[in-house]
C-alpha cells in the first residue's frame, strides 16, 4: 500500500485551516490540508439560514482580503463560506476536500506521525488540528425521545417554517439561542427562552461597534481566567446589528425562564435564577459602557454621547413572578431547540497531547506532544483566538514555531557529515 508523505498536515479547512495554510506557505513549509466536507463546511451546513457573522465586515476578515460591499454590514453565512473559498484560491492553498482523518499516531522508532484517512495513509512530520471550537454538539439527556416532541441542537435549526406548528422552547440564551428565539418570535411563534448566566455587551455604543471597543480596550487580547472560556455571550449581528435585550423580548411576548433543571411526567422545571441572570447581564452591559466612557475621557476623544444606552427597561412579569415549572403539552410546546454549546472531540488524536478529560494540553497552540499543534480553540492564546481575525494571528505564531523547529532540525554540527558518511 502506497503511503503519501508530506511535511505538515493540517486537519480541517475552516477559517483555522485556511489561515494555517497561508502562513505555512509563507514560511515555505510543504503541507496538505484535509477537509472531510467542503471548505468552511460548517458555515454552510451547520448554521441556520439567516445567520450572519457576529462582527461587521471590516473586522471579521483576514488581513489579505476584504469582503465586497458595505464594510459595516454583517455578512451572511454563505458569503462568509465563499470568502474562505476565495481566500484559499488567492494563494492556491493545497486543500483536499472530502477526506476524513480517522486517526493520528506517532510513528514507531522514527520521527513524525502516521495518519489514517478515508483515502489511505499519510505520513507527516507535523500535524495541526484545526478543527475549530464547534466539534460535537451538546444536547443534555433530559427530555426523553419518547416525550412526543421534536428536539434538535441549534446546529440543526434552519428556519421557523421548518419546525412543526406550535410553541417552541429554546434552551440557552447565548448568541445562537437569543438569535433563534428572536427569529421565531418575529415569525409569530409562541416562544419560551431558558436564560442562564451570560454576558450581554452592547452591539454598538457612541457610534462604534462592540468589536471596536474590544479592540481599543485591549479585551481581544485578554487571557483566559478560570471559567472565562465558558461564559455565554449574548451578542448578535442579526437585523443589521442590535443589542440583545431580554427585557425587550419579554415585552414583545416571549416568556423568559431560568436555567432548565429537570423533567418528569411531561413537566420541565427551571431554577429560580432568571432575575439574577438578567441583572448580572445588565451589569456586564453597563460595565462596558463605563469602560468606554472612561477610555474616551482618558484619551481626549470625542464621540457622540448616548445617554439613552443606559436606560434599562422595567422588569417583565416573568422576572418578578418567575415560571418554575412548565407542562409542555399544556403550553403547546412541540419543539425544543437546545442552544447548549459544544464539546471538543479529539478522539482521533492517538498521541500524548490530551489530558484525562480529552482536552488539549498546549501553550498558545504548541502541544505537549512535539510536532502536534492546535488552532482555532477558544482562548488558545487570548479571547480573540476562536474568531475569524484572531485565528489568523494565532496561525502565524504556530507556523513560525514550526519554521523554527525545522531550522533546528536542519542544523548539522561539523562532525555530522563524517558520521553520516561513515
Rosetta blueprint (number, residue, H / E / L):
1 X L
2 X L
3 X E
4 X E
5 X E
6 X E
7 X E
8 X E
9 X E
10 X E
11 X E
12 X L
13 X L
14 X L
15 X H
16 X H
17 X H
18 X H
19 X H
20 X H
21 X H
22 X H
23 X H
24 X H
25 X H
26 X H
27 X L
28 X L
29 X L
30 X L
31 X E
32 X E
33 X E
34 X E
35 X E
36 X L
37 X L
38 X L
39 X L
40 X L
41 X H
42 X H
43 X H
44 X H
45 X H
46 X L
47 X L
48 X L
49 X L
50 X L
51 X L
52 X E
53 X L
54 X L
55 X L
56 X L
57 X L
58 X L
59 X L
60 X L
61 X L
62 X L
63 X L
64 X L
65 X L
66 X L
67 X L
68 X L
69 X L
70 X L
71 X L
72 X L
73 X L
74 X L
75 X L
76 X E
77 X H
78 X H
79 X H
80 X H
81 X H
82 X H
83 X H
84 X H
85 X H
86 X H
87 X H
88 X H
89 X H
90 X H
91 X L
92 X L
93 X L
94 X L
95 X E
96 X E
97 X E
98 X L
99 X L
100 X L
101 X E
102 X E
103 X E
104 X E
105 X E
106 X E
107 X L
108 X L
109 X L
110 X L
111 X L
112 X L
113 X E
114 X E
115 X E
116 X E
117 X E
118 X L
119 X L
120 X E
121 X E
122 X E
123 X E
124 X E
125 X E
126 X E
127 X E
128 X E
129 X E
130 X L
131 X L
132 X L
133 X L
134 X L
135 X L
136 X E
137 X E
138 X L
139 X L
140 X L
141 X L
142 X L
143 X L
144 X L
145 X H
146 X H
147 X H
148 X L
149 X L
150 X E
151 X E
152 X E
153 X E
154 X H
155 X H
156 X H
157 X L
158 X L
159 X L
160 X H
161 X H
162 X H
163 X L
164 X L
165 X L
166 X L
167 X E
168 X E
169 X E
170 X E
171 X E
172 X L
173 X L
174 X L
175 X H
176 X H
177 X H
178 X H
179 X H
180 X H
181 X H
182 X H
183 X H
184 X H
185 X H
186 X H
187 X L
188 X L
189 X L
190 X L
191 X E
192 X E
193 X E
194 X E
195 X L
196 X L
197 X L
198 X L
199 X E
200 X L
201 X L
202 X L
203 X L
204 X E
205 X E
206 X L
207 X L
208 X E
209 X E
210 X H
211 X H
212 X H
213 X H
214 X H
215 X H
216 X H
217 X L
218 X L
219 X L
220 X L
221 X L
222 X L
223 X L
224 X L
225 X L
226 X L
227 X L
228 X H
229 X H
230 X H
231 X L
232 X L
233 X E
234 X L
235 X L
236 X L
237 X L
238 X H
239 X H
240 X H
241 X L
242 X L
243 X L
244 X L
245 X L
246 X H
247 X H
248 X H
249 X H
250 X H
251 X H
252 X L
253 X L
254 X L
255 X E
256 X E
257 X E
258 X L
259 X L
260 X E
261 X E
262 X E
263 X E
264 X E
265 X L
266 X L
267 X E
268 X E
269 X E
270 X E
271 X L
272 X L
273 X L
274 X H
275 X H
276 X H
277 X H
278 X H
279 X H
280 X H
281 X H
282 X H
283 X H
284 X H
285 X H
286 X H
287 X H
288 X H
289 X H
290 X H
291 X H
292 X H
293 X H
294 X H
295 X H
296 X H
297 X H
298 X H
299 X L
300 X L
301 X L
302 X L
303 X L
304 X L
305 X L
306 X L
307 X H
308 X H
309 X H
310 X H
311 X L
312 X L
313 X L
314 X L
315 X L
316 X L
317 X H
318 X H
319 X H
320 X H
321 X L
322 X L
323 X L
324 X L
325 X E
326 X E
327 X E
328 X L
329 X L
330 X L
331 X L
332 X L
333 X E
334 X E
335 X E
336 X E
337 X E
338 X E
339 X L
340 X L
341 X L
342 X E
343 X E
344 X L
345 X L
346 X L
347 X L
348 X L
349 X E
350 X L
351 X L
352 X L
353 X L
354 X E
355 X L
356 X L
357 X L
358 X L
359 X L
360 X E
361 X L
362 X E
363 X E
364 X L
365 X L
366 X E
367 X E
368 X L
369 X L
370 X L
371 X L
372 X E
373 X E
374 X E
375 X L
376 X L
377 X L
378 X L
379 X L
380 X L
381 X L
382 X L
383 X H
384 X H
385 X H
386 X H
387 X L
388 X H
389 X H
390 X H
391 X H
392 X H
393 X H
394 X H
395 X H
396 X H
397 X H
398 X H
399 X H
400 X H
401 X H
402 X H
403 X H
404 X H
405 X H
406 X H
407 X H
408 X H
409 X H
410 X H
411 X L
412 X L
413 X L
414 X L
415 X L
416 X H
417 X H
418 X H
419 X H
420 X H
421 X H
422 X L
